[in-house]
Amino acid sequence: MKRLIKLNLITYLAFLLLTIAGIVYGNILLSKYSGLRVWTGFNILMMLAGIPFLFMFGKAGIPEFWQSGITNRKRIGFPYLLGLLFGLLELRDTCLP
């Protein structure tokens, strides 16, 4: 159980670093594309507020990030496709008149 919590923390921190990289890159692109909605430091604080909930996954019946018995399609593929869908909807809202 403690191993899964450690893996949850590492995964969540990797997502946090990816978010920070996205904010930096988004701010670089903002000078070219003024219509972009880029996250700010407040969004990072909101993500940090989620860290305590990582310790409650098992008690709440939510699968751990790296729990055995969950296929990679469900673990990585479905969230990836969902993020891609939301990204495309965002592009549609910001790029189309």
Backbone as JSON Lines, residues from 0, in Angstrom:
{"i":0,"aa":"M","n":[0.81,-1.2,0.0],"ca":[0.0,0.0,0.0],"c":[0.86,1.26,0.0]}
{"i":1,"aa":"K","n":[1.9,1.28,0.84],"ca":[2.76,2.47,0.89],"c":[3.5,2.67,-0.43]}
{"i":2,"aa":"R","n":[3.8,1.58,-1.11],"ca":[4.46,1.69,-2.41],"c":[3.56,2.4,-3.41]}
{"i":3,"aa":"L","n":[2.26,2.07,-3.39],"ca":[1.31,2.71,-4.3],"c":[1.16,4.19,-3.99]}
{"i":4,"aa":"I","n":[1.18,4.55,-2.72],"ca":[1.09,5.97,-2.35],"c":[2.32,6.71,-2.85]}
{"i":5,"aa":"K","n":[3.49,6.1,-2.72],"ca":[4.72,6.73,-3.21],"c":[4.67,6.91,-4.73]}
{"i":6,"aa":"L","n":[4.19,5.88,-5.43],"ca":[4.05,5.98,-6.89],"c":[3.01,7.04,-7.27]}
{"i":7,"aa":"N","n":[1.93,7.15,-6.48],"ca":[0.94,8.2,-6.72],"c":[1.58,9.58,-6.61]}
{"i":8,"aa":"L","n":[2.38,9.78,-5.57],"ca":[3.04,11.08,-5.38],"c":[4.0,11.39,-6.52]}
{"i":9,"aa":"I","n":[4.78,10.41,-6.93],"ca":[5.73,10.63,-8.02],"c":[4.98,10.96,-9.31]}
{"i":10,"aa":"T","n":[3.9,10.22,-9.59],"ca":[3.12,10.48,-10.8],"c":[2.48,11.85,-10.75]}
{"i":11,"aa":"Y","n":[1.91,12.22,-9.6],"ca":[1.26,13.52,-9.46],"c":[2.28,14.65,-9.62]}
{"i":12,"aa":"L","n":[3.46,14.49,-9.06],"ca":[4.5,15.51,-9.2],"c":[4.99,15.6,-10.64]}
{"i":13,"aa":"A","n":[5.01,14.47,-11.36],"ca":[5.36,14.5,-12.78],"c":[4.31,15.29,-13.56]}
{"i":14,"aa":"F","n":[3.03,15.08,-13.24],"ca":[1.96,15.87,-13.87],"c":[2.12,17.35,-13.54]}
{"i":15,"aa":"L","n":[2.51,17.64,-12.32],"ca":[2.72,19.03,-11.9],"c":[3.85,19.67,-12.68]}
{"i":16,"aa":"L","n":[4.95,18.96,-12.87],"ca":[6.07,19.48,-13.68],"c":[5.66,19.67,-15.13]}
{"i":17,"aa":"L","n":[4.87,18.75,-15.66],"ca":[4.37,18.89,-17.01],"c":[3.46,20.12,-17.14]}
{"i":18,"aa":"T","n":[2.68,20.37,-16.11],"ca":[1.82,21.56,-16.09],"c":[2.65,22.83,-16.08]}
{"i":19,"aa":"I","n":[3.69,22.86,-15.27],"ca":[4.56,24.04,-15.21],"c":[5.23,24.27,-16.55]}
{"i":20,"aa":"A","n":[5.69,23.19,-17.19],"ca":[6.29,23.32,-18.53],"c":[5.27,23.86,-19.52]}
{"i":21,"aa":"G","n":[4.02,23.39,-19.42],"ca":[2.96,23.89,-20.29],"c":[2.68,25.37,-20.07]}
{"i":22,"aa":"I","n":[2.74,25.81,-18.84],"ca":[2.52,27.23,-18.53],"c":[3.64,28.08,-19.13]}
{"i":23,"aa":"V","n":[4.87,27.62,-18.98],"ca":[6.01,28.36,-19.54],"c":[5.9,28.42,-21.06]}
{"i":24,"aa":"Y","n":[5.62,27.29,-21.69],"ca":[5.5,27.25,-23.14],"c":[4.3,28.08,-23.61]}
{"i":25,"aa":"G","n":[3.2,28.0,-22.89],"ca":[2.02,28.78,-23.23],"c":[2.28,30.27,-23.16]}
{"i":26,"aa":"N","n":[3.04,30.71,-22.18],"ca":[3.38,32.13,-22.07],"c":[4.3,32.58,-23.19]}
{"i":27,"aa":"I","n":[5.14,31.68,-23.68],"ca":[5.99,32.01,-24.83],"c":[5.11,32.19,-26.07]}
{"i":28,"aa":"L","n":[4.13,31.31,-26.25],"ca":[3.23,31.39,-27.4],"c":[2.23,32.54,-27.3]}
{"i":29,"aa":"L","n":[2.02,33.03,-26.11],"ca":[1.02,34.07,-25.88],"c":[1.33,35.35,-26.65]}
{"i":30,"aa":"S","n":[2.61,35.63,-26.88],"ca":[2.96,36.84,-27.63],"c":[2.52,36.73,-29.1]}
{"i":31,"aa":"K","n":[2.5,35.51,-29.64],"ca":[2.08,35.29,-31.02],"c":[0.57,35.13,-31.15]}
{"i":32,"aa":"Y","n":[-0.02,34.43,-30.21],"ca":[-1.44,34.09,-30.27],"c":[-2.13,34.65,-29.03]}
{"i":33,"aa":"S","n":[-2.66,35.84,-29.15],"ca":[-3.2,36.54,-27.99],"c":[-4.48,35.9,-27.45]}
{"i":34,"aa":"G","n":[-5.13,35.05,-28.21],"ca":[-6.38,34.45,-27.75],"c":[-6.22,33.23,-26.87]}
{"i":35,"aa":"L","n":[-4.98,32.8,-26.64],"ca":[-4.76,31.59,-25.83],"c":[-5.13,31.83,-24.37]}
{"i":36,"aa":"R","n":[-5.69,30.81,-23.77],"ca":[-5.94,30.84,-22.33],"c":[-4.87,29.99,-21.67]}
{"i":37,"aa":"V","n":[-3.97,30.63,-20.97],"ca":[-2.85,29.93,-20.35],"c":[-3.06,29.91,-18.84]}
{"i":38,"aa":"W","n":[-2.78,28.77,-18.25],"ca":[-2.89,28.65,-16.81],"c":[-1.91,29.6,-16.13]}
{"i":39,"aa":"T","n":[-2.2,29.89,-14.87],"ca":[-1.34,30.77,-14.08],"c":[-0.86,30.03,-12.84]}
{"i":40,"aa":"G","n":[-0.17,30.75,-12.0],"ca":[0.31,30.16,-10.75],"c":[-0.83,29.69,-9.85]}
{"i":41,"aa":"F","n":[-1.99,30.34,-9.97],"ca":[-3.15,29.92,-9.18],"c":[-3.54,28.48,-9.5]}
{"i":42,"aa":"N","n":[-3.44,28.1,-10.76],"ca":[-3.76,26.74,-11.15],"c":[-2.79,25.73,-10.54]}
{"i":43,"aa":"I","n":[-1.54,26.13,-10.4],"ca":[-0.55,25.27,-9.74],"c":[-0.94,25.08,-8.28]}
{"i":44,"aa":"L","n":[-1.36,26.16,-7.62],"ca":[-1.8,26.05,-6.23],"c":[-3.01,25.13,-6.1]}
{"i":45,"aa":"M","n":[-3.91,25.2,-7.06],"ca":[-5.08,24.31,-7.03],"c":[-4.65,22.85,-7.19]}
{"i":46,"aa":"M","n":[-3.65,22.62,-8.03],"ca":[-3.15,21.24,-8.19],"c":[-2.45,20.77,-6.92]}
{"i":47,"aa":"L","n":[-1.71,21.66,-6.27],"ca":[-1.05,21.29,-5.03],"c":[-2.06,20.93,-3.94]}
{"i":48,"aa":"A","n":[-3.22,21.56,-3.99],"ca":[-4.26,21.25,-3.01],"c":[-4.77,19.82,-3.16]}
{"i":49,"aa":"G","n":[-4.52,19.19,-4.29],"ca":[-4.97,17.82,-4.51],"c":[-4.06,16.77,-3.92]}
{"i":50,"aa":"I","n":[-2.87,17.15,-3.5],"ca":[-1.91,16.16,-2.98],"c":[-2.45,15.4,-1.77]}
{"i":51,"aa":"P","n":[-3.08,16.05,-0.78],"ca":[-3.59,15.25,0.36],"c":[-4.59,14.18,-0.04]}
{"i":52,"aa":"F","n":[-5.3,14.4,-1.13],"ca":[-6.3,13.42,-1.55],"c":[-5.67,12.15,-2.12]}
{"i":53,"aa":"L","n":[-4.4,12.22,-2.49],"ca":[-3.71,11.03,-2.99],"c":[-3.66,9.94,-1.93]}
{"i":54,"aa":"F","n":[-3.65,10.34,-0.67],"ca":[-3.56,9.38,0.42],"c":[-4.92,8.73,0.72]}
{"i":55,"aa":"M","n":[-5.97,9.24,0.1],"ca":[-7.32,8.73,0.37],"c":[-7.89,7.89,-0.76]}
{"i":56,"aa":"F","n":[-7.1,7.66,-1.81],"ca":[-7.6,6.9,-2.96],"c":[-8.16,5.55,-2.52]}
{"i":57,"aa":"G","n":[-7.37,4.79,-1.81],"ca":[-7.78,3.44,-1.41],"c":[-9.01,3.46,-0.52]}
{"i":58,"aa":"K","n":[-9.07,4.38,0.43],"ca":[-10.21,4.46,1.34],"c":[-11.48,4.87,0.63]}
{"i":59,"aa":"A","n":[-11.34,5.66,-0.43],"ca":[-12.52,6.13,-1.17],"c":[-12.93,5.15,-2.28]}
{"i":60,"aa":"G","n":[-12.14,4.1,-2.48],"ca":[-12.46,3.13,-3.52],"c":[-12.03,3.58,-4.91]}
{"i":61,"aa":"I","n":[-11.18,4.6,-4.99],"ca":[-10.67,5.09,-6.27],"c":[-9.39,4.31,-6.58]}
{"i":62,"aa":"P","n":[-9.23,3.79,-7.79],"ca":[-8.01,3.04,-8.1],"c":[-6.77,3.93,-8.03]}
{"i":63,"aa":"E","n":[-5.69,3.36,-7.53],"ca":[-4.41,4.06,-7.49],"c":[-3.91,4.24,-8.92]}
{"i":64,"aa":"F","n":[-3.01,5.21,-9.13],"ca":[-2.5,5.45,-10.47],"c":[-1.87,4.19,-11.07]}
{"i":65,"aa":"W","n":[-1.13,3.44,-10.27],"ca":[-0.39,2.28,-10.79],"c":[-0.85,0.97,-10.17]}
{"i":66,"aa":"Q","n":[-2.11,0.9,-9.8],"ca":[-2.67,-0.31,-9.21],"c":[-2.65,-1.44,-10.22]}
{"i":67,"aa":"S","n":[-2.28,-2.62,-9.78],"ca":[-2.27,-3.77,-10.69],"c":[-3.7,-4.15,-11.03]}
{"i":68,"aa":"G","n":[-3.87,-4.74,-12.2],"ca":[-5.2,-5.13,-12.63],"c":[-5.88,-4.08,-13.5]}
{"i":69,"aa":"I","n":[-5.26,-2.95,-13.68],"ca":[-5.81,-1.91,-14.55],"c":[-4.94,-1.88,-15.82]}
{"i":70,"aa":"T","n":[-5.58,-2.0,-16.96],"ca":[-4.83,-2.03,-18.22],"c":[-4.28,-0.64,-18.54]}
{"i":71,"aa":"N","n":[-3.21,-0.62,-19.32],"ca":[-2.63,0.66,-19.73],"c":[-3.59,1.47,-20.59]}
{"i":72,"aa":"R","n":[-4.47,0.78,-21.29],"ca":[-5.47,1.49,-22.09],"c":[-6.36,2.34,-21.18]}
{"i":73,"aa":"K","n":[-6.76,1.76,-20.06],"ca":[-7.59,2.52,-19.11],"c":[-6.76,3.52,-18.32]}
{"i":74,"aa":"R","n":[-5.54,3.16,-18.01],"ca":[-4.7,4.0,-17.17],"c":[-4.15,5.2,-17.92]}
{"i":75,"aa":"I","n":[-3.74,5.0,-19.17],"ca":[-3.08,6.07,-19.93],"c":[-3.89,6.47,-21.16]}
{"i":76,"aa":"G","n":[-4.39,5.5,-21.89],"ca":[-5.07,5.79,-23.14],"c":[-6.34,6.61,-22.99]}
{"i":77,"aa":"F","n":[-7.22,6.21,-22.08],"ca":[-8.47,6.94,-21.91],"c":[-8.25,8.37,-21.43]}
{"i":78,"aa":"P","n":[-7.42,8.61,-20.39],"ca":[-7.17,10.0,-20.0],"c":[-6.51,10.83,-21.11]}
{"i":79,"aa":"Y","n":[-5.64,10.18,-21.89],"ca":[-4.99,10.88,-23.01],"c":[-6.02,11.33,-24.04]}
{"i":80,"aa":"L","n":[-6.91,10.42,-24.41],"ca":[-7.94,10.76,-25.4],"c":[-8.9,11.82,-24.85]}
{"i":81,"aa":"L","n":[-9.21,11.75,-23.59],"ca":[-10.07,12.75,-22.98],"c":[-9.4,14.12,-22.99]}
{"i":82,"aa":"G","n":[-8.12,14.17,-22.65],"ca":[-7.37,15.42,-22.7],"c":[-7.26,15.97,-24.11]}
{"i":83,"aa":"L","n":[-7.07,15.07,-25.07],"ca":[-7.01,15.48,-26.47],"c":[-8.34,16.08,-26.92]}
{"i":84,"aa":"L","n":[-9.43,15.46,-26.51],"ca":[-10.76,15.98,-26.84],"c":[-10.96,17.38,-26.26]}
{"i":85,"aa":"F","n":[-10.63,17.57,-24.99],"ca":[-10.77,18.89,-24.38],"c":[-9.85,19.91,-25.04]}
{"i":86,"aa":"G","n":[-8.65,19.49,-25.42],"ca":[-7.72,20.38,-26.12],"c":[-8.27,20.82,-27.46]}
{"i":87,"aa":"L","n":[-8.86,19.87,-28.2],"ca":[-9.45,20.21,-29.49],"c":[-10.65,21.16,-29.32]}
{"i":88,"aa":"L","n":[-11.44,20.94,-28.29],"ca":[-12.56,21.85,-28.04],"c":[-12.06,23.24,-27.67]}
{"i":89,"aa":"E","n":[-10.96,23.3,-26.94],"ca":[-10.36,24.59,-26.6],"c":[-9.87,25.3,-27.85]}
{"i":90,"aa":"L","n":[-9.21,24.57,-28.72],"ca":[-8.73,25.15,-29.97],"c":[-9.89,25.66,-30.83]}
{"i":91,"aa":"R","n":[-10.96,24.88,-30.85],"ca":[-12.12,25.29,-31.62],"c":[-12.68,26.62,-31.08]}
{"i":92,"aa":"D","n":[-12.72,26.75,-29.77],"ca":[-13.25,27.97,-29.16],"c":[-12.34,29.17,-29.35]}
{"i":93,"aa":"T","n":[-11.04,28.95,-29.38],"ca":[-10.12,30.09,-29.46],"c":[-9.7,30.43,-30.88]}
{"i":94,"aa":"C","n":[-9.73,29.47,-31.79],"ca":[-9.2,29.71,-33.14],"c":[-10.27,29.99,-34.18]}
{"i":95,"aa":"L","n":[-11.46,29.52,-33.95],"ca":[-12.52,29.73,-34.93],"c":[-13.33,30.98,-34.57]}
{"i":96,"aa":"P","n":[-13.79,31.71,-35.57],"ca":[-14.58,32.92,-35.28],"c":[-15.93,32.6,-34.69]}
